[in-house]
């Protein structure tokens, strides 16, 4: 009844991935993570423990904060007798360690009491009252801080089934789910607490979010004649309203420039998932900013593709971010083609573009020969390296089934300076 796993990686040379990786995503790695994990579940109780070690590939690793270990005990929502009330809690204990920075233990206790009501049998109302308590024991002293939290969810559902009586598609059910979520977190001074990670500084919240979800579920006829259900479309629009800023504006009758009116609203989020067949997909997730000064797509992620059971297929992805951590615009377009028609030889071609600066970041051609117990992969890569110089390289990889890569070597074919 205990699940155990270990995923470890360590390199003796910090430049290893830049010199031997086959993709830029791996070549630009900034850290290595090694995690040893154990999990045990009971009826409504989960116990997990992990030790996480991070090897920083850019700076002095003696300043990197390690989680050695981290233990989580969680009780899932459990009904209190015959009442409409439910109780749950989460407990996190983490020991942070590093050679030269702050060391110490943090204990988080997060109990919550919730209820579920359905007045009139139409609208579901789910209020939840919680408390977030944090304790610290460090070589700099002991600290403690508590925060009350509150949320309420109101939602309902409308559905209608359309009969099509087709050979493969017999019915489609359309479901509409409007939902209103209110969240409140008390504003408390937390400057006296040590800061290990983001959980040590909980931002205050006083906001509402209205969402509208549409689902299309198809009833198909399986190969054995039995019905098969698949959600072929999921569409959700979510709009958040910052009540704290609206009340703040009303409480201080200063110049109208005190706050941009549109800043009261969080970026409008749209989520689209389309699965017209079992071998094709379309996924879109984006945030559209409403503020006049920054109106437009704050970020947009989209991907689509098809793939058959033999391994033939193609995919395309687009990622757009208005500003990254360095204040730069990011717009990336990537595509991939897989061909298995020459089996046992398999071909893969990948290309990644920087749309904002109109340049090719990476082109990769993979040719793999697969035998029953082994395979050989030859990779040619043309990419823009970290110094903005175009680099070309080749890589040979020999793999044994059940063991993984046992031989990996390659070389450089030369560099070309670029003005991009």
Helices and strands as residue ranges (DSSP letters): E 2-7, H 16-20, H 24-27, E 31-41, E 45-56, G 61-63, E 66-79, E 85-97, E 104-115, G 119-121, E 124-138, E 141-155, E 158-163, E 169-185, G 198-200, E 205-221, E 227-242, H 243-251, G 256-258, G 261-264, E 268-274, E 280-289, G 292-294, E 296-307, E 313-321, E 330-339, E 345-354, E 359-370, E 374-384, E 389-400, E 404-417
